Amino acid sequence: MNANVITWSANNNSSYLNGERTAKTIRGAARDARRYLYGELYGEGIITYYKDGKPVRQDERSIRTGYRMTTTLL
């Protein structure tokens, strides 16, 4: 069994990534997830990162954040 399994999921008002994608590190997950947000979600949405299935971080870029990328540790 792998320890420290990192996964992420992203969504916005009109789309949702079905399931989760994996990464080796939070940094790698953030790079891939933000690329997904900018490309597939038209630059707006919320990304949630999980470590061993528990949410540990959320990135958001929306009207609520003034379209700036914000990070919240959970």
C-alpha positions as CSV (number, residue, x, y, z in Angstrom):
1,M,0.0,0.0,0.0
2,N,1.4,3.4,-1.0
3,A,1.7,6.0,1.8
4,N,0.9,9.7,1.0
5,V,-1.2,9.1,-2.1
6,I,-1.9,12.6,-3.6
7,T,-5.1,13.1,-5.7
8,W,-6.9,16.1,-7.0
9,S,-10.3,17.0,-8.4
10,A,-11.6,20.2,-10.0
11,N,-14.9,21.8,-10.8
12,N,-16.8,25.0,-11.7
13,N,-20.4,25.9,-12.2
14,S,-20.7,24.2,-15.5
15,S,-18.1,21.4,-15.4
16,Y,-16.7,18.7,-13.0
17,L,-13.8,16.4,-13.4
18,N,-15.3,12.9,-13.0
19,G,-13.2,11.1,-10.5
20,E,-9.7,12.1,-9.3
21,R,-6.3,12.3,-10.9
22,T,-3.2,11.2,-9.1
23,A,0.2,12.8,-8.7
24,K,3.5,12.0,-6.9
25,T,3.6,15.4,-5.0
26,I,1.4,18.3,-4.1
27,R,3.5,20.5,-6.3
28,G,3.0,18.2,-9.3
29,A,-0.7,18.0,-8.6
30,A,-1.0,21.8,-8.5
31,R,0.8,22.1,-11.8
32,D,-1.5,19.6,-13.5
33,A,-4.7,20.8,-11.8
34,R,-4.0,24.5,-12.7
35,R,-3.3,23.5,-16.3
36,Y,-6.6,21.7,-16.3
37,L,-8.5,24.6,-14.7
38,Y,-7.1,27.1,-17.3
39,G,-7.5,24.8,-20.3
40,E,-10.7,22.8,-19.6
41,L,-12.6,24.9,-17.1
42,Y,-12.0,28.2,-19.0
43,G,-9.9,29.6,-16.2
44,E,-12.5,29.6,-13.4
45,G,-13.2,27.0,-10.7
46,I,-12.1,25.2,-7.5
47,I,-9.4,22.6,-7.2
48,T,-9.3,20.3,-4.2
49,Y,-6.2,18.3,-3.3
50,Y,-6.3,15.2,-1.2
51,K,-3.6,13.3,0.7
52,D,-4.6,9.8,1.5
53,G,-8.2,10.6,0.7
54,K,-8.4,13.6,3.1
55,P,-8.7,17.2,1.7
56,V,-5.6,19.2,2.5
57,R,-5.7,22.2,0.2
58,Q,-8.0,24.1,-2.1
59,D,-7.1,26.5,-4.9
60,E,-9.8,28.8,-6.3
61,R,-10.0,31.3,-9.2
62,S,-13.4,32.9,-9.6
63,I,-15.4,36.1,-9.4
64,R,-15.4,35.6,-5.6
65,T,-11.6,35.9,-5.6
66,G,-11.4,38.7,-8.2
67,Y,-10.1,36.1,-10.7
68,R,-6.9,35.7,-8.7
69,M,-5.7,32.3,-7.8
70,T,-6.1,31.8,-4.0
71,T,-4.9,28.9,-1.9
72,T,-6.5,27.7,1.3
73,L,-5.0,25.0,3.5
74,L,-7.6,22.7,5.0
